[in-house]
Amino acid sequence: MRRIPALLLCLMLISSVAQAGPFTDEMSKCLVRSTNEADKTLLVKWIYAAMSAHPDVKTLSNVSPEQGIQLNKETSALVVRLLTKNCRIETEQALTYEGEKTFAASFEVLGGVAMQGIMANPDVSAYFAGFEQQLDAKALRDAFGSDQQQPVGKK
């Protein structure tokens, strides 16, 4: 059952499978290389604040309108810095050869890397462990078999 949290993490981080070309890959690498931990934390805060605006989860958050405005300012400044200074050449090449889809794919990679740091936090890990404790392991084993089974064709 230890594989379940890792699977959930992967599902959370991969919102869509982006088809990235070589220029988008280089842009993605540059974005990741050009951000420090504070930048990545800012991105995670911004994503959290944006998601917390949804009516279904709004009551779980206390992000004030002022905090949202500040996060938008700081995040937009970060994105402008990355695209126009740190990764200008990579961005120009990706746009020229692979089009605007490069933005979504590159920032998806950066967001995933930023989330890794948050997910590695012991408090976050403990929260996910609480979820795992609530899983009905017997029902999962009955439905899918033991987690020791090898995929078909593997020995």
C-alpha positions in Angstrom: 0.0 0.0 0.0 3.0 2.3 0.2 2.8 3.0 -3.5 -0.6 4.8 -3.2 0.7 8.1 -1.9 3.4 8.2 -4.6 0.7 7.5 -7.2 -1.5 10.2 -5.8 1.4 12.7 -5.9 2.0 11.9 -9.5 -1.7 12.4 -10.4 -1.7 15.7 -8.6 1.4 17.1 -10.3 0.5 16.0 -13.8 -2.6 17.8 -14.8 -2.1 17.0 -18.5 0.5 15.2 -20.5 2.3 18.0 -22.4 4.0 17.1 -25.6 7.2 19.0 -25.3 9.7 19.4 -28.1 13.5 20.0 -27.6 13.1 23.8 -27.4 10.4 23.5 -24.8 12.6 21.1 -22.9 15.4 23.7 -22.9 13.1 26.4 -21.8 11.8 24.2 -19.0 15.3 23.4 -17.8 16.2 27.1 -17.9 13.1 28.0 -15.8 13.9 25.4 -13.2 17.6 26.4 -13.1 16.8 30.1 -12.8 14.5 29.8 -9.8 15.7 29.6 -6.2 13.7 28.1 -3.3 12.1 31.4 -2.5 10.8 31.7 -6.1 9.5 28.1 -6.0 7.7 28.8 -2.7 6.2 31.9 -4.2 4.8 29.8 -7.1 3.3 27.3 -4.7 1.7 30.1 -2.7 0.3 31.6 -5.8 -1.1 28.3 -7.0 -2.6 27.6 -3.6 -4.2 31.1 -3.5 -5.6 30.7 -7.0 -7.0 27.2 -6.2 -8.5 28.5 -2.9 -10.6 31.0 -4.8 -12.8 28.1 -6.1 -16.2 28.1 -4.2 -15.9 24.4 -3.3 -12.7 25.0 -1.3 -12.9 28.7 -0.4 -14.0 28.0 3.2 -10.8 26.0 3.8 -8.5 29.0 3.1 -8.1 32.4 4.6 -6.2 34.1 1.7 -7.3 37.7 1.9 -7.9 39.8 -1.3 -4.8 41.9 -0.3 -2.7 38.8 -0.1 -4.0 37.6 -3.5 -3.1 40.9 -5.1 0.4 40.8 -3.6 0.9 37.2 -4.7 -0.3 38.2 -8.3 2.2 41.1 -8.3 5.1 39.0 -7.1 4.4 36.1 -9.3 3.9 38.2 -12.4 7.3 39.9 -11.7 8.9 36.5 -11.4 7.4 35.3 -14.7 8.5 38.4 -16.5 12.0 38.1 -15.1 12.3 34.5 -16.1 10.9 35.0 -19.6 12.7 38.3 -20.5 16.0 38.0 -18.6 17.0 34.6 -17.3 15.5 32.5 -20.1 15.0 35.0 -22.9 16.9 33.0 -25.5 15.3 29.7 -24.6 11.9 31.3 -24.6 12.4 33.0 -28.0 13.6 29.7 -29.5 10.7 27.7 -28.0 8.1 30.2 -29.2 9.7 30.4 -32.7 10.0 26.7 -33.3 7.2 25.2 -31.1 4.6 27.9 -30.6 2.7 29.2 -27.6 2.0 25.7 -26.2 5.6 26.0 -24.9 4.4 28.2 -22.0 2.0 25.7 -20.6 4.4 22.8 -20.9 7.4 24.7 -19.4 5.5 26.2 -16.5 3.9 22.9 -15.8 7.4 21.5 -15.3 8.4 24.4 -13.1 5.2 24.1 -11.1 5.9 20.4 -10.6 9.4 21.0 -9.4 8.2 23.7 -7.0 5.6 21.3 -5.6 8.3 18.7 -4.9 9.8 20.9 -2.3 6.4 21.4 -0.6 5.6 17.7 -0.8 8.9 16.8 0.9 8.0 18.7 4.0 7.5 16.4 7.0 4.1 18.0 7.9 2.8 17.5 4.4 4.1 13.9 4.4 2.4 13.3 7.7 -0.9 14.6 6.3 -0.7 12.2 3.4 0.2 9.4 5.8 -3.1 10.2 7.5 -4.9 9.7 4.2 -3.2 6.3 3.7 -4.3 5.2 7.2 -7.9 5.8 6.1 -7.6 3.6 3.0 -9.4 0.3 3.1 -6.4 -1.8 2.2 -8.5 -5.0 2.1 -10.9 -3.6 -0.4 -8.0 -2.5 -2.6 -6.2 -5.9 -2.3 -9.5 -7.7 -3.1 -10.1 -5.5 -6.1 -6.5 -5.4 -7.5 -4.6 -8.2 -5.8 -1.5 -8.0 -3.7 0.8 -5.0 -4.3 3.6 -7.7 -4.7 2.2 -8.9 -8.0 4.4 -8.4 -11.1 3.0 -6.8 -14.2 2.0 -9.2 -17.0 5.1 -10.3 -18.9 7.5 -9.4 -16.0 9.3 -12.2 -14.1 
